[in-house]
Protein backbone atom coordinates (compact mmCIF):
# COMPACT_ATOMS: atom_id res chain seq x y z
CA UNK A 1 0.00 0.00 0.00
CA UNK A 2 2.81 2.33 0.91
CA UNK A 3 4.92 1.98 -2.19
CA UNK A 4 2.36 3.04 -4.80
CA UNK A 5 1.60 6.13 -2.74
CA UNK A 6 5.28 7.02 -2.58
CA UNK A 7 5.74 6.52 -6.28
CA UNK A 8 2.64 8.60 -7.03
CA UNK A 9 4.10 11.34 -4.89
CA UNK A 10 7.41 11.11 -6.73
CA UNK A 11 5.63 11.25 -10.06
CA UNK A 12 3.63 14.29 -8.99
CA UNK A 13 6.79 15.99 -7.75
CA UNK A 14 8.63 15.34 -10.99
CA UNK A 15 5.69 16.53 -13.07
CA UNK A 16 5.41 19.74 -11.05
CA UNK A 17 9.14 20.31 -11.34
CA UNK A 18 9.05 19.80 -15.10
CA UNK A 19 5.85 21.57 -15.99
CA UNK A 20 5.19 24.28 -13.41
CA UNK A 21 7.58 26.75 -15.12
CA UNK A 22 5.85 26.13 -18.43
CA UNK A 23 2.46 26.72 -16.82
CA UNK A 24 3.66 30.01 -15.34
CA UNK A 25 4.85 31.06 -18.80
CA UNK A 26 1.54 30.04 -20.36
CA UNK A 27 -0.36 31.93 -17.67
CA UNK A 28 1.74 35.03 -18.27
CA UNK A 29 0.90 34.95 -21.96
CA UNK A 30 -2.63 35.95 -20.93
CA UNK A 31 -1.48 38.51 -18.38
CA UNK A 32 -2.25 42.15 -19.07
CA UNK A 33 0.92 43.18 -17.23
CA UNK A 34 3.89 43.68 -19.51
CA UNK A 35 6.45 42.62 -16.94
CA UNK A 36 4.66 39.62 -15.55
CA UNK A 37 5.33 40.40 -11.89
CA UNK A 38 1.66 40.67 -10.96
CA UNK A 39 -1.61 39.44 -12.43
CA UNK A 40 -3.37 42.43 -13.93
CA UNK A 41 -6.17 40.77 -15.84
CA UNK A 42 -6.86 38.46 -18.73
CA UNK A 43 -6.04 39.47 -22.28
CA UNK A 44 -5.61 38.05 -25.76
CA UNK A 45 -3.64 41.14 -26.88
CA UNK A 46 -0.23 39.42 -26.93
CA UNK A 47 -1.62 36.81 -29.31
CA UNK A 48 -3.01 39.59 -31.48
CA UNK A 49 0.35 41.34 -31.45
CA UNK A 50 2.04 38.07 -32.37
CA UNK A 51 -0.38 37.60 -35.26
CA UNK A 52 0.63 41.01 -36.62
CA UNK A 53 4.35 40.61 -35.95
CA UNK A 54 5.54 39.91 -39.46
CA UNK A 55 9.19 39.33 -38.60
CA UNK A 56 8.39 36.74 -35.96
CA UNK A 57 5.99 34.96 -38.29
CA UNK A 58 8.67 34.95 -40.98
CA UNK A 59 11.03 33.38 -38.48
CA UNK A 60 8.34 30.80 -37.75
CA UNK A 61 7.99 30.07 -41.47
CA UNK A 62 11.77 29.74 -41.73
CA UNK A 63 11.77 27.32 -38.84
CA UNK A 64 9.03 25.15 -40.31
CA UNK A 65 10.60 25.22 -43.76
CA UNK A 66 14.05 24.35 -42.45
CA UNK A 67 12.51 21.72 -40.17
CA UNK A 68 10.66 20.10 -43.07
CA UNK A 69 13.75 19.97 -45.31
CA UNK A 70 15.95 18.71 -42.48
CA UNK A 71 13.36 16.07 -41.58
CA UNK A 72 13.12 14.84 -45.14
CA UNK A 73 16.88 14.69 -45.58
CA UNK A 74 17.62 13.17 -42.20
CA UNK A 75 14.83 10.58 -42.43
CA UNK A 76 15.85 9.31 -45.85
CA UNK A 77 19.58 9.25 -45.08
CA UNK A 78 19.09 7.98 -41.54
CA UNK A 79 16.83 5.11 -42.59
CA UNK A 80 19.26 4.06 -45.31
CA UNK A 81 22.14 4.26 -42.85
CA UNK A 82 20.28 2.16 -40.30
CA UNK A 83 19.44 -0.41 -42.98
CA UNK A 84 23.09 -0.77 -43.97
CA UNK A 85 24.27 -0.87 -40.36
CA UNK A 86 21.77 -3.59 -39.57
CA UNK A 87 22.34 -5.74 -42.64
CA UNK A 88 26.07 -5.60 -43.04
CA UNK A 89 28.58 -6.20 -40.27
CA UNK A 90 31.92 -5.32 -41.77
CA UNK A 91 34.68 -3.38 -39.96
CA UNK A 92 33.81 -0.47 -42.25
CA UNK A 93 30.26 -0.51 -40.95
CA UNK A 94 31.59 -0.35 -37.39
CA UNK A 95 33.39 2.86 -38.32
CA UNK A 96 30.17 4.01 -39.95
CA UNK A 97 28.27 3.36 -36.71
CA UNK A 98 30.74 5.35 -34.64
CA UNK A 99 30.67 8.22 -37.12
CA UNK A 100 26.87 8.25 -37.10
CA UNK A 101 26.60 8.22 -33.36
CA UNK A 102 29.39 10.69 -32.68
CA UNK A 103 27.23 13.83 -32.98
CA UNK A 104 25.09 12.47 -30.12
CA UNK A 105 28.09 12.75 -27.83
CA UNK A 106 29.72 15.92 -29.17
CA UNK A 107 28.39 19.09 -27.51
CA UNK A 108 26.19 21.21 -29.78
CA UNK A 109 28.41 24.22 -29.42
CA UNK A 110 31.37 22.35 -30.93
CA UNK A 111 29.28 21.18 -33.83
CA UNK A 112 28.03 24.73 -34.31
CA UNK A 113 31.45 26.36 -34.27
CA UNK A 114 32.97 23.62 -36.41
CA UNK A 115 30.23 23.88 -39.01
CA UNK A 116 30.43 27.65 -39.16
CA UNK A 117 34.19 27.48 -39.73
CA UNK A 118 33.70 24.76 -42.30
CA UNK A 119 31.03 26.61 -44.30
CA UNK A 120 33.02 29.84 -44.25
CA UNK A 121 36.25 28.11 -45.26
CA UNK A 122 34.70 26.36 -48.26
CA UNK A 123 32.96 29.57 -49.23
CA UNK A 124 29.42 28.28 -48.74
CA UNK A 125 27.39 31.32 -47.88
CA UNK A 126 25.64 31.14 -44.50
CA UNK A 127 21.89 31.06 -45.04
CA UNK A 128 19.06 28.58 -45.49
CA UNK A 129 21.32 26.02 -47.13
CA UNK A 130 23.88 25.96 -44.35
CA UNK A 131 21.20 25.75 -41.65
CA UNK A 132 19.44 22.87 -43.40
CA UNK A 133 22.71 21.01 -43.92
CA UNK A 134 23.61 21.44 -40.26
CA UNK A 135 20.19 20.30 -39.09
CA UNK A 136 20.32 17.21 -41.30
CA UNK A 137 23.68 16.36 -39.75
CA UNK A 138 22.54 16.37 -36.16
CA UNK A 139 19.07 14.92 -36.84
CA UNK A 140 20.65 12.09 -38.81
CA UNK A 141 22.17 10.38 -35.79
CA UNK A 142 18.89 10.39 -33.89
CA UNK A 143 16.97 8.97 -36.84
CA UNK A 144 19.62 6.28 -37.38
CA UNK A 145 19.64 5.23 -33.74
CA UNK A 146 15.86 5.07 -33.65
CA UNK A 147 15.62 3.12 -36.91
CA UNK A 148 18.28 0.66 -35.75
CA UNK A 149 16.02 -0.11 -32.82
CA UNK A 150 13.06 -0.63 -35.11
CA UNK A 151 15.04 -2.92 -37.38
CA UNK A 152 15.83 -5.18 -34.42
CA UNK A 153 12.21 -6.27 -34.44
CA UNK A 154 11.92 -6.38 -38.22
CA UNK A 155 11.48 -9.89 -39.49
CA UNK A 156 13.70 -10.27 -42.53
CA UNK A 157 12.03 -13.56 -43.35
CA UNK A 158 9.17 -11.43 -44.66
CA UNK A 159 11.46 -10.14 -47.37
CA UNK A 160 12.58 -13.65 -48.26
CA UNK A 161 8.99 -14.85 -48.27
CA UNK A 162 7.90 -12.05 -50.59
CA UNK A 163 10.83 -12.79 -52.90
CA UNK A 164 9.92 -16.45 -52.82
CA UNK A 165 6.41 -15.63 -53.90
CA UNK A 166 7.73 -13.73 -56.89
CA UNK A 167 7.78 -10.09 -55.77
CA UNK A 168 10.27 -7.84 -57.54
CA UNK A 169 12.73 -5.63 -55.64
CA UNK A 170 10.59 -2.47 -55.82
CA UNK A 171 7.49 -4.50 -54.95
CA UNK A 172 9.18 -5.83 -51.82
CA UNK A 173 10.12 -2.30 -50.87
CA UNK A 174 6.65 -0.84 -51.45
CA UNK A 175 4.49 -3.71 -50.33
CA UNK A 176 6.49 -5.20 -47.47
CA UNK A 177 9.34 -3.13 -46.09
CA UNK A 178 7.81 0.34 -46.13
CA UNK A 179 4.43 -0.68 -44.66
CA UNK A 180 6.15 -2.48 -41.81
CA UNK A 181 8.78 0.18 -41.13
CA UNK A 182 6.48 3.09 -42.04
CA UNK A 183 5.30 4.03 -38.55
CA UNK A 184 8.88 3.90 -37.28
CA UNK A 185 10.09 6.10 -40.10
CA UNK A 186 7.34 8.63 -39.47
CA UNK A 187 8.09 8.63 -35.75
CA UNK A 188 11.79 9.17 -36.44
CA UNK A 189 10.85 11.96 -38.82
CA UNK A 190 8.73 13.63 -36.16
CA UNK A 191 11.59 13.41 -33.70
CA UNK A 192 13.90 14.95 -36.28
CA UNK A 193 11.38 17.72 -36.89
CA UNK A 194 11.09 18.51 -33.19
CA UNK A 195 14.88 18.51 -32.77
CA UNK A 196 15.25 20.86 -35.72
CA UNK A 197 12.47 23.08 -34.36
CA UNK A 198 14.10 23.32 -30.94
CA UNK A 199 17.69 23.78 -31.93
CA UNK A 200 19.25 27.04 -30.95
CA UNK A 201 22.97 26.57 -30.45
CA UNK A 202 23.92 25.11 -33.83
CA UNK A 203 21.54 27.40 -35.72
CA UNK A 204 23.01 30.39 -33.93
CA UNK A 205 26.36 29.71 -35.56
CA UNK A 206 25.37 28.62 -39.03
CA UNK A 207 22.46 30.95 -39.84
CA UNK A 208 22.98 33.92 -42.10
CA UNK A 209 21.12 37.02 -43.26
CA UNK A 210 17.37 36.44 -43.47
CA UNK A 211 17.58 32.83 -42.29
CA UNK A 212 17.14 33.20 -38.56
CA UNK A 213 14.88 30.63 -36.99
CA UNK A 214 12.36 31.16 -34.25
CA UNK A 215 14.55 30.05 -31.32
CA UNK A 216 17.32 32.39 -32.50
CA UNK A 217 14.85 35.23 -32.77
CA UNK A 218 13.30 34.54 -29.38
CA UNK A 219 16.75 34.52 -27.81
CA UNK A 220 17.59 37.91 -29.27
CA UNK A 221 14.15 39.28 -28.35
CA UNK A 222 14.26 38.06 -24.77
CA UNK A 223 17.10 40.40 -23.93
CA UNK A 224 16.08 43.69 -25.45
CA UNK A 225 12.54 43.45 -26.73
CA UNK A 226 9.85 45.42 -25.02
CA UNK A 227 7.14 42.98 -26.00
CA UNK A 228 8.19 40.06 -23.83
CA UNK A 229 4.63 38.75 -23.42
CA UNK A 230 4.55 38.22 -27.19
CA UNK A 231 7.34 35.70 -26.63
CA UNK A 232 5.23 34.07 -23.93
CA UNK A 233 2.31 33.80 -26.34
CA UNK A 234 4.54 32.36 -29.01
CA UNK A 235 6.16 29.92 -26.58
CA UNK A 236 2.73 28.76 -25.43
CA UNK A 237 1.75 27.95 -29.01
CA UNK A 238 5.08 26.26 -29.64
CA UNK A 239 4.83 24.16 -26.49
CA UNK A 240 1.35 23.03 -27.48
CA UNK A 241 2.53 22.28 -31.02
CA UNK A 242 5.59 20.35 -29.84
CA UNK A 243 3.44 18.48 -27.33
CA UNK A 244 0.98 17.40 -30.02
CA UNK A 245 3.79 16.34 -32.34
CA UNK A 246 5.50 14.39 -29.58
CA UNK A 247 2.20 12.70 -28.75
CA UNK A 248 1.67 11.73 -32.37
CA UNK A 249 5.23 10.43 -32.60
CA UNK A 250 4.79 8.41 -29.45
CA UNK A 251 1.59 6.84 -30.73
CA UNK A 252 3.22 5.87 -34.01
CA UNK A 253 6.30 4.45 -32.30
CA UNK A 254 4.23 2.24 -30.05
CA UNK A 255 1.81 1.07 -32.67
CA UNK A 256 1.89 -2.69 -33.01
CA UNK A 257 2.52 -3.78 -36.55
CA UNK A 258 1.52 -7.25 -37.47
CA UNK B 1 4.91 28.16 -74.50
CA UNK B 2 2.98 31.31 -73.66
CA UNK B 3 2.39 29.98 -70.21
CA UNK B 4 6.04 29.31 -69.53
CA UNK B 5 6.88 32.73 -70.92
CA UNK B 6 4.34 34.34 -68.59
CA UNK B 7 5.79 32.35 -65.73
CA UNK B 8 9.31 33.45 -66.57
CA UNK B 9 8.08 37.03 -66.76
CA UNK B 10 6.45 36.87 -63.34
CA UNK B 11 9.59 35.38 -61.88
CA UNK B 12 11.70 38.16 -63.36
CA UNK B 13 9.39 40.99 -62.23
CA UNK B 14 9.01 39.37 -58.86
CA UNK B 15 12.76 39.26 -58.43
CA UNK B 16 13.08 42.89 -59.39
CA UNK B 17 10.51 43.90 -56.83
CA UNK B 18 12.14 41.58 -54.34
CA UNK B 19 15.46 43.37 -54.16
CA UNK B 20 16.32 42.76 -50.54
CA UNK B 21 17.91 44.93 -47.90
CA UNK B 22 19.23 42.93 -44.95
CA UNK B 23 19.19 44.87 -41.71
CA UNK B 24 20.96 43.48 -38.63
CA UNK B 25 19.90 45.28 -35.47
CA UNK B 26 18.47 45.03 -31.95
CA UNK B 27 14.96 43.78 -31.20
CA UNK B 28 12.17 46.36 -31.64
CA UNK B 29 14.65 48.92 -32.86
CA UNK B 30 12.88 50.21 -35.95
CA UNK B 31 9.23 51.03 -36.55
CA UNK B 32 7.47 48.53 -38.84
CA UNK B 33 5.60 51.45 -40.49
CA UNK B 34 8.88 53.14 -41.31
CA UNK B 35 10.09 49.88 -42.83
CA UNK B 36 6.90 49.64 -44.90
CA UNK B 37 7.33 53.21 -46.14
CA UNK B 38 10.90 52.50 -47.21
CA UNK B 39 9.82 49.32 -48.97
CA UNK B 40 7.21 51.11 -51.05
CA UNK B 41 9.48 54.09 -51.77
CA UNK B 42 12.34 51.91 -52.99
CA UNK B 43 10.42 48.88 -54.28
CA UNK B 44 12.35 46.46 -52.14
CA UNK B 45 11.93 44.15 -49.22
CA UNK B 46 13.60 44.86 -45.90
CA UNK B 47 14.60 41.74 -43.99
CA UNK B 48 15.31 42.44 -40.33
CA UNK B 49 17.53 40.08 -38.35
CA UNK B 50 18.15 40.81 -34.70
CA UNK B 51 21.03 40.27 -32.30
CA UNK B 52 21.12 40.35 -28.52
CA UNK B 53 24.59 41.75 -27.93
CA UNK B 54 27.32 43.54 -29.85
CA UNK B 55 29.61 40.62 -29.18
CA UNK B 56 27.38 37.96 -30.73
CA UNK B 57 26.81 40.19 -33.77
CA UNK B 58 30.56 40.76 -34.08
CA UNK B 59 31.31 37.05 -33.76
CA UNK B 60 28.90 36.31 -36.57
CA UNK B 61 30.03 39.03 -38.96
CA UNK B 62 33.72 38.48 -38.22
CA UNK B 63 33.38 34.76 -38.84
CA UNK B 64 32.23 35.52 -42.34
CA UNK B 65 28.46 35.89 -42.40
CA UNK B 66 28.16 38.00 -45.54
CA UNK B 67 25.13 39.79 -46.83
CA UNK B 68 24.05 42.07 -44.00
CA UNK B 69 23.65 45.49 -45.59
CA UNK B 70 23.17 47.73 -42.58
CA UNK B 71 24.24 46.86 -39.02
CA UNK B 72 23.52 48.93 -35.91
CA UNK B 73 26.26 48.24 -33.31
CA UNK B 74 27.13 50.41 -30.33
CA UNK B 75 29.85 52.95 -30.78
CA UNK B 76 32.73 51.04 -29.15
CA UNK B 77 31.98 48.10 -31.42
CA UNK B 78 31.97 50.42 -34.44
CA UNK B 79 35.55 51.44 -33.60
CA UNK B 80 36.59 47.81 -33.25
CA UNK B 81 34.97 46.86 -36.57
CA UNK B 82 36.63 49.82 -38.23
CA UNK B 83 40.03 48.77 -36.88
CA UNK B 84 39.42 45.32 -38.31
CA UNK B 85 38.76 46.94 -41.66
CA UNK B 86 35.35 45.38 -42.21
CA UNK B 87 33.38 48.61 -42.61
CA UNK B 88 32.65 50.33 -45.88
CA UNK B 89 33.52 54.05 -45.95
CA UNK B 90 30.25 55.94 -46.35
CA UNK B 91 29.56 58.00 -49.43
CA UNK B 92 28.63 61.42 -48.04
CA UNK B 93 26.99 62.44 -51.32
CA UNK B 94 24.39 59.72 -50.87
CA UNK B 95 23.58 60.85 -47.34
CA UNK B 96 22.40 64.47 -47.63
CA UNK B 97 20.27 64.08 -44.49
CA UNK B 98 23.30 63.60 -42.30
CA UNK B 99 23.38 67.35 -41.67
CA UNK B 100 20.51 66.69 -39.23
CA UNK B 101 22.71 64.76 -36.80
CA UNK B 102 23.19 66.61 -33.55
CA UNK B 103 26.68 68.05 -33.12
CA UNK B 104 26.62 67.52 -29.35
CA UNK B 105 26.28 63.76 -29.83
CA UNK B 106 28.80 63.60 -32.67
CA UNK B 107 31.49 65.09 -30.48
CA UNK B 108 31.08 62.20 -28.03
CA UNK B 109 31.50 59.34 -30.48
CA UNK B 110 34.73 58.13 -32.05
CA UNK B 111 33.78 58.71 -35.65
CA UNK B 112 33.06 62.44 -35.39
CA UNK B 113 33.02 63.07 -39.11
CA UNK B 114 30.72 60.14 -39.99
CA UNK B 115 33.28 58.54 -42.27
CA UNK B 116 31.94 55.04 -41.74
CA UNK B 117 29.14 55.32 -39.21
CA UNK B 118 26.11 57.50 -38.55
CA UNK B 119 24.59 57.79 -35.03
CA UNK B 120 21.17 56.16 -34.83
CA UNK B 121 19.89 56.38 -31.28
CA UNK B 122 21.15 57.18 -27.80
CA UNK B 123 20.30 56.02 -24.32
CA UNK B 124 21.78 56.43 -20.86
CA UNK B 125 22.53 54.24 -17.88
CA UNK B 126 20.37 55.97 -15.26
CA UNK B 127 18.59 55.37 -11.98
CA UNK B 128 14.86 54.74 -11.63
CA UNK B 129 13.00 54.90 -8.31
CA UNK B 130 9.55 54.41 -6.80
CA UNK B 131 8.02 57.79 -6.05
CA UNK B 132 5.63 56.27 -3.51
CA UNK B 133 8.34 54.62 -1.44
CA UNK B 134 11.33 56.92 -1.72
CA UNK B 135 10.59 60.47 -0.69
CA UNK B 136 13.85 62.38 -0.81
CA UNK B 137 15.27 61.05 -4.06
CA UNK B 138 18.33 62.89 -5.31
CA UNK B 139 19.88 62.69 -8.72
CA UNK B 140 23.24 61.27 -7.72
CA UNK B 141 25.02 57.93 -7.80
CA UNK B 142 25.44 58.28 -4.02
CA UNK B 143 21.83 57.04 -3.75
CA UNK B 144 23.15 53.51 -4.18
CA UNK B 145 24.89 53.76 -0.80
CA UNK B 146 21.90 54.95 1.19
CA UNK B 147 21.43 52.66 4.19
CA UNK B 148 17.62 52.90 4.03
CA UNK B 149 17.76 51.25 0.59
CA UNK B 150 19.63 48.21 1.85
CA UNK B 151 18.62 45.13 -0.19
CA UNK B 152 16.07 47.22 -2.07
CA UNK B 153 18.19 48.33 -5.01
CA UNK B 154 20.06 46.72 -7.89
CA UNK B 155 22.72 47.77 -10.38
CA UNK B 156 23.44 46.60 -13.91
CA UNK B 157 25.42 43.42 -14.33
CA UNK B 158 27.59 45.07 -16.97
CA UNK B 159 31.26 45.78 -16.40
CA UNK B 160 31.65 48.99 -18.37
CA UNK B 161 28.25 50.39 -17.37
CA UNK B 162 28.60 49.86 -13.63
CA UNK B 163 32.31 50.66 -13.30
CA UNK B 164 31.55 53.63 -15.57
CA UNK B 165 28.89 54.86 -13.17
CA UNK B 166 31.37 54.57 -10.28
CA UNK B 167 34.05 56.38 -12.29
CA UNK B 168 31.60 59.18 -13.00
CA UNK B 169 30.70 59.28 -9.31
CA UNK B 170 34.41 59.84 -8.55
CA UNK B 171 34.68 62.46 -11.29
CA UNK B 172 36.82 60.40 -13.67
CA UNK B 173 36.35 59.54 -17.32
CA UNK B 174 34.55 56.27 -18.00
CA UNK B 175 37.24 55.48 -20.57
CA UNK B 176 40.17 56.04 -18.24
CA UNK B 177 43.22 53.84 -18.62
CA UNK B 178 44.57 54.80 -15.20
CA UNK B 179 44.71 51.71 -13.02
CA UNK B 180 44.41 53.69 -9.79
CA UNK B 181 41.19 55.34 -10.92
CA UNK B 182 39.73 52.05 -12.06
CA UNK B 183 40.69 50.41 -8.74
CA UNK B 184 39.06 53.30 -6.84
CA UNK B 185 35.90 52.81 -8.90
CA UNK B 186 36.04 49.11 -8.06
CA UNK B 187 36.06 50.00 -4.36
CA UNK B 188 32.99 52.19 -4.86
CA UNK B 189 31.15 49.35 -6.59
CA UNK B 190 32.12 47.02 -3.73
CA UNK B 191 30.52 49.51 -1.32
CA UNK B 192 27.41 49.53 -3.51
CA UNK B 193 27.45 45.78 -3.66
CA UNK B 194 27.29 45.53 0.11
CA UNK B 195 24.18 47.69 0.07
CA UNK B 196 22.25 46.51 -2.97
CA UNK B 197 20.35 43.27 -3.48
CA UNK B 198 21.93 42.11 -6.73
CA UNK B 199 23.51 42.76 -10.10
CA UNK B 200 20.84 42.45 -12.73
CA UNK B 201 20.36 43.22 -16.41
CA UNK B 202 16.91 41.91 -17.20
CA UNK B 203 14.61 41.62 -14.21
CA UNK B 204 15.02 45.19 -12.99
CA UNK B 205 12.18 46.42 -15.20
CA UNK B 206 9.62 44.13 -13.62
CA UNK B 207 11.22 44.65 -10.19
CA UNK B 208 10.73 48.42 -10.28
CA UNK B 209 7.31 48.05 -11.90
CA UNK B 210 6.03 45.72 -9.20
CA UNK B 211 7.80 47.58 -6.39
CA UNK B 212 10.06 44.68 -5.43
CA UNK B 213 12.95 47.14 -5.60
CA UNK B 214 12.82 50.84 -4.77
CA UNK B 215 15.84 51.94 -6.80
CA UNK B 216 17.29 50.34 -9.92
CA UNK B 217 20.13 51.14 -12.29
CA UNK B 218 19.02 50.55 -15.87
CA UNK B 219 18.99 51.63 -19.49
CA UNK B 220 16.82 54.67 -20.19
CA UNK B 221 15.40 53.07 -23.35
CA UNK B 222 13.98 50.18 -21.28
CA UNK B 223 12.86 52.45 -18.48
CA UNK B 224 11.01 54.60 -21.03
CA UNK B 225 8.54 51.72 -21.34
CA UNK B 226 8.18 51.24 -17.60
CA UNK B 227 7.66 54.93 -16.94
CA UNK B 228 5.04 55.28 -19.66
CA UNK B 229 3.01 52.49 -18.06
CA UNK B 230 3.59 53.12 -14.38
CA UNK B 231 3.44 56.71 -13.11
CA UNK B 232 4.84 55.68 -9.72
CA UNK B 233 8.24 55.21 -11.32
CA UNK B 234 10.53 58.22 -11.63
CA UNK B 235 13.86 58.68 -13.38
CA UNK B 236 17.03 60.21 -11.96
CA UNK B 237 19.78 61.44 -14.24
CA UNK B 238 22.76 61.47 -11.81
CA UNK B 239 24.30 64.91 -11.71
CA UNK B 240 27.84 63.50 -11.91
CA UNK B 241 27.09 62.35 -15.43
CA UNK B 242 26.14 58.97 -16.84
CA UNK B 243 27.31 56.32 -19.26
CA UNK B 244 25.83 57.11 -22.61
CA UNK B 245 25.24 54.51 -25.27
CA UNK B 246 25.12 55.46 -28.90
CA UNK B 247 24.18 52.90 -31.51
CA UNK B 248 25.35 53.71 -35.00
CA UNK B 249 24.44 52.60 -38.49
CA UNK B 250 27.27 51.06 -40.49
CA UNK B 251 27.60 49.25 -43.81
CA UNK B 252 29.94 46.25 -43.77
CA UNK B 253 32.20 45.65 -46.77
CA UNK B 254 30.41 42.34 -47.28
CA UNK B 255 27.09 44.13 -48.00
CA UNK B 256 25.33 43.06 -51.20
CA UNK B 257 23.33 46.25 -51.60
CA UNK B 258 25.55 49.17 -50.64
CA UNK B 259 23.48 51.65 -52.67
CA UNK B 260 20.23 50.55 -51.05
CA UNK B 261 21.97 50.58 -47.66
CA UNK B 262 22.94 54.23 -48.16
CA UNK B 263 19.34 54.97 -49.16
CA UNK B 264 18.12 53.29 -45.97
CA UNK B 265 20.46 55.30 -43.74
CA UNK B 266 19.51 58.53 -45.48
CA UNK B 267 15.82 57.62 -45.19
CA UNK B 268 16.11 57.12 -41.43
CA UNK B 269 17.80 60.50 -41.08
CA UNK B 270 14.86 62.27 -42.70
CA UNK B 271 13.33 64.48 -39.97
CA UNK B 272 9.72 63.27 -40.38
CA UNK B 273 10.74 59.62 -40.59
CA UNK B 274 13.16 59.87 -37.66
CA UNK B 275 10.46 61.53 -35.56
CA UNK B 276 7.97 58.76 -36.35
CA UNK B 277 10.61 56.12 -35.70
CA UNK B 278 11.70 57.43 -32.31
CA UNK B 279 8.15 57.83 -31.05
CA UNK B 280 7.60 54.17 -31.88
CA UNK B 281 10.76 52.79 -30.33
CA UNK B 282 11.23 55.09 -27.36
CA UNK B 283 14.86 55.95 -27.89
CA UNK B 284 16.12 59.41 -28.74
CA UNK B 285 17.54 59.80 -32.22
CA UNK B 286 20.26 62.43 -32.18
CA UNK B 287 18.52 64.23 -35.02
CA UNK B 288 18.14 67.94 -34.39
CA UNK B 289 15.47 68.52 -37.03
CA UNK B 290 13.47 65.44 -36.04
CA UNK B 291 13.40 66.46 -32.39
CA UNK B 292 11.50 69.57 -33.48
CA UNK B 293 8.86 67.38 -35.10
CA UNK B 294 8.07 64.84 -32.38
CA UNK B 295 4.98 65.29 -30.26
CA UNK B 296 5.42 67.26 -27.01
CA UNK B 297 3.99 64.33 -24.99
CA UNK B 298 6.77 62.08 -26.24
CA UNK B 299 9.46 64.44 -25.01
CA UNK B 300 7.65 64.70 -21.68
CA UNK B 301 8.55 61.11 -20.86
CA UNK B 302 10.91 61.41 -17.87
CA UNK B 303 13.28 58.84 -19.36
CA UNK B 304 13.96 61.22 -22.25
CA UNK B 305 14.31 64.48 -20.37
CA UNK B 306 18.07 64.50 -20.08
CA UNK B 307 19.21 67.67 -18.31
CA UNK B 308 21.72 69.52 -20.48
CA UNK B 309 24.43 69.55 -17.83
CA UNK B 310 24.11 65.78 -17.37
CA UNK B 311 24.33 65.26 -21.10
CA UNK B 312 27.43 67.44 -21.19
CA UNK B 313 29.06 65.35 -18.43
CA UNK B 314 28.08 62.01 -19.94
CA UNK B 315 30.42 59.92 -22.04
CA UNK B 316 30.14 57.15 -24.58
CA UNK B 317 31.92 53.86 -23.90
CA UNK B 318 34.93 53.57 -26.20
CA UNK B 319 36.96 50.62 -27.33
CA UNK B 320 40.11 50.79 -25.18
CA UNK B 321 41.85 47.80 -26.68
CA UNK B 322 44.25 45.96 -24.40
CA UNK B 323 43.56 48.25 -21.47
CA UNK B 324 40.22 46.50 -21.11
CA UNK B 325 42.07 43.87 -19.08
CA UNK B 326 42.48 46.44 -16.30
CA UNK B 327 38.71 46.73 -16.07
CA UNK B 328 38.19 42.98 -16.20
CA UNK B 329 40.64 42.50 -13.32
CA UNK B 330 38.83 45.02 -11.10
CA UNK B 331 35.41 43.72 -12.10
CA UNK B 332 36.41 40.16 -11.23
CA UNK B 333 37.54 41.42 -7.83
CA UNK B 334 34.18 43.17 -7.37
CA UNK B 335 32.28 40.03 -8.31
CA UNK B 336 34.45 37.92 -6.01
CA UNK B 337 33.97 40.12 -2.95
CA UNK B 338 31.54 38.83 -0.38
Interface residues (C-beta under 8 A of the other chain):
Chain A: X33 X34 X35 X36 X37 X38 X54 X55 X58 X116 X117 X120 X125 X126 X127 X204 X205 X208 X209 X210 X212 X217 X219 X220 X221 X222 X223 X224 X225 X226 X227
Chain B: X20 X22 X24 X26 X27 X28 X29 X32 X47 X48 X49 X50 X51 X52 X53 X56 X63 X64 X65 X66 X67 X68 X201 X202 X205 X206 X207 X209 X210 X212 X222 X225 X226 X229 X282
